[in-house]
Amino acid sequence: MFLTPREAAHAIAKNGRRVLEQSVGRTLVLSLLAGFYIAFGAQLSTVITQDAAPFVGVGIARFLGGSLFSIGLMLVVVCGAELFTGNSLLAGAALHGEISWSSLAKNWAIVLVGNFAGALFFAWLMYETRLWEQGSVAENAIRTATVKCQLSFTAAFVRGILCNWLVCLAVFMATAARDITGKLLACYVPIMTFVSSGFEHSIANMYYIPTGLFITGKNASPDHALNWYNFLVVNLLPVTLGNIIGGVFFVAGAYWYAYGAIDAPERPL
């Protein structure tokens, strides 16, 4: 059993009402948890792919990393948490009139701060474990972070759009699924696709790039691409904007237009 696309779209819109009822404290705690959960998937992907490419090839290594990273959204969906990228779908609730746009903006602001704090704290925790000193974990983490900080604004922005298009489709399908197996599979396929493709996820980058920064510390040269300015301005800003566009326009907005008002008869396009 599963919900039809129309039923899933309306279920997501109705679920947006929680924004009006949920306290700021609860929203913040759940957003911290989402930051932790996404970071769990990111660190696992970093560890497992540290030396895979020379043996199985770059493509298979990226597929492996994407498969493992998907545990992050599985934890968010099944265990319950507030993830900024997934909350782009709440735009559907605003379009349906279930919540105000100001309530949506407030939710996004709180969740983004919580996700950032959670991912950053988790990156510091992983740094303190010293597990990155084993094998090629440090080199893999620094290489991943550096590449992200070298993207052009346009590349980061477009990759952010494509990423959250898939992330929101994963949440959409997980909402439609009625059992745990269906929800896990719904999370796995789109997330594996976006990571394997090389798209950019703002919350994941809140773990990936600070991890590289913590490891390099004062050893990085002043002109090195991996620095806090490039993290926040060159990568995180355009990726976050792209994530918003991908979720709001290509998923929430598209399904709002396709299926019309909640409880209204289905209308032709």
N, C-alpha and C positions, 0 to 999 in steps of 0.2 A: 504494500500500500504506500502511496505517496501523494502529495498534493500536486494538482495541476499547476502549470506556470501562473495562471490567473489567481488561483488560491494562494500560492506561495507569495506572489507580489502583494496581495492584500493582507496576508498574515504578517509580513514584514512591516507594512504600513501601520497596522494596528499595534504591533509590538513597539512601535516608536512612541506610543503613549507613555512608556515607562520613563521617558525623559522628564515628563511633567510630575511624576510621582516619586522618583528616586532621589534620595538626598545627595548632596554634593559629596559627603563623606563616603557613601557607598559607591558612588560613581568613581571617585578617586581610587579607592581600594581595588575595585574591579579593573580599572585601567592599569594600575601598577601590576596586577596579576597578568594582564595581557602582555605587558612589556616583558615580564619574566618568561612567559610561555613562548613568545616569539624568539626570545634570546636562547631558550633551551634548544629550539630547532636549529638556530643559526650556529650555535657552538658545536652541536653534534655534526652538522654538515661540514664545519671547518676541520674538525678532528678526523672524520672518516675520509675526507677527500684530500688530506694533506699530501699523500704520495700515490694517489690512484692514477693520475693522468699518464705517467710513463708506462704503466702496465696495461691499462684498458683503453687509453685514448682520451682526449679532452671531452668529446661528446658524451661518452659513457660516464666519465667522472662527473660531469655536470648533471647528468640524469640521476646518478647516485646521490649527489648533493641535494638535488631538488626533492627526491623521494624522502630523504631524511628530514629536510627542512619542514616538510608538511606536518610533522608532529606538532609544530607550533600552533597552527590553526586548529588542528584536531583538539588540542587542549583548550583553546579559546572557546570553541563551539560546544564541546561536550561538558567541560567543567564550568563554563560560564565566565565570561570576562568582557570588558569593554575595549575593543580594538578600534583605533581611529580609522584605519582603512576600511574595515567592515562597516563602521558607523556611517560611512558615506551613503549607505543605503537608506539611512534615516531621512535623507532628502525626499524619498518617496512618501514618508509620513507627512512631511511639510507640504508637499505638492497635493496630497489628499486632504489637507486641512486638519490632520490629526494633531499636529503640534505647530507652534509658530516658528518662523525662521530665526527669531532671536533665541528661542529655546534650543534650536538645533546648533546655533553658533556657540552658545554657552556649553553645550555638551561636548562639541568638538574641541573647544579650548581646554576643558578640564581633562578630557581623555587624552589629548595630545601631550599635555604636561605629564599626566600619570604614566603614559606609555614611555615617554622619554626618560623619566626618573627610574622606572622599572628596568628598562633596557640598559641604561647607563650604570645603575647599581649592579646589575648582573654582570656586566662587562668587568667592573672592578672586582667583583667576587671571583670571577674566572682568572683574572690577572693574579689575584692573591693566592690562588691554589697552586701556582707555578706549574700547572700541567702543560702550559704552552712551551715549557722548556724541553718537553719530550718530543723526540722525532723532529718532524718538519712543521709542527703546528704553528710555531711563531712565524716562520717564513710564509706559510699559507695565509695566516691572518693578516700580516703586514701587506702582502701582495694584494689580497682582496680589498683591503681598505684603501691602498694607494691607487688602484685602478679606478675605484669609485670616485676618488677625489680629483681625478684627471679628466672626468667627463665634461663635455661642453654643456652649457645650460640647456640647449635644445635637445641634445641626446638624453640628458638626465630627465628632462621634462617628458619627452615622448615615452621613454622607458617606464616612467612613473604612470603614465596613462595606461599603457598596455598591461602593466603589472596589476593595478587595482581593478581593471576591467575583469581580469581573471579571478582576483581575490573575492570580489563581490559576487561573481558568478558561483564561486565555491560556497559562499555563505547562502546565496539564493538556493542552490541545490541542497545544501545541508538542511535548510528550513523545509524544503519539500520532502526530504527523507523522513520516514516515520520510525526508523529503528537505528540502533547504534552502528550497525554495519554500513547501512546506507549513508549515514552522516560521515563516517570515516572515509568512505570511498569518495564522497562528494568533496571532501576537503583535499584528498590526495591528488586527484587528477589535475585540477586547475593549478594548484600550488606547485606541483612537480613541473608543470608546463611553464609557468612563469620563471621559476628559478633556472631550469634547464635552458631557457631561452635567453637568459641574461637580463631580464627586466629588473626594475628598481623599486624596492619596497621601503618606504620611509622608516617604518618602525624597525625593520630588520637592520637598516643602516645605522640606527641608533645604537645597535650592538656591534655590528661589524667594524665600523670606523673607530669608535672609541677604544675598542679592543686593540686595534693596530696602534693607536696613539699611546695607550698605556704601555704597550710592549716596547715601542721605540723610545718613549720617554724623552730624555734630554739628548739621546744619541742621534736624533734626526737633525740634519743640517738645516739652517734657516730657510734655504730655498727649496726644501723638499716638499713635494706635493701633499704629503700627509701631514696636515696641520689642522687646528681647530677652525680656522677661518674657512678653509676649503671644505671641511666637513659641514659646517652650518650654512654657508652661503653658496658655495659651488655645487654641493650635492644635495643637502637636505631641503633647501628652499625649493629648487625646481622639482625635485622628486615628490615632495609633499603636494605642491600645486598640481602636478600631473596625476597623482593618486586621487585627488579630489575630482578632477575632470573625468578620469576613468570611471570612478564609482557613481558620480552624480549623473553625468550625461549618458553614458553608455549602458548603464544598468538601471539605476533608480528612475531616471527620467524616461528612458525607453519603455520600461514596463508600465510606468504610470500612463504614458500616452497609449500604449497598446491595449491596456485592460480597463482604463477609465476609473470612475469613482467606485469606492467600496460599496458592495451590495447593490450596485446598479446593474441592469442587464448588459450583457456583453454587446459592445457596439462595433461596427465595421471600422477598419482603419481608413 
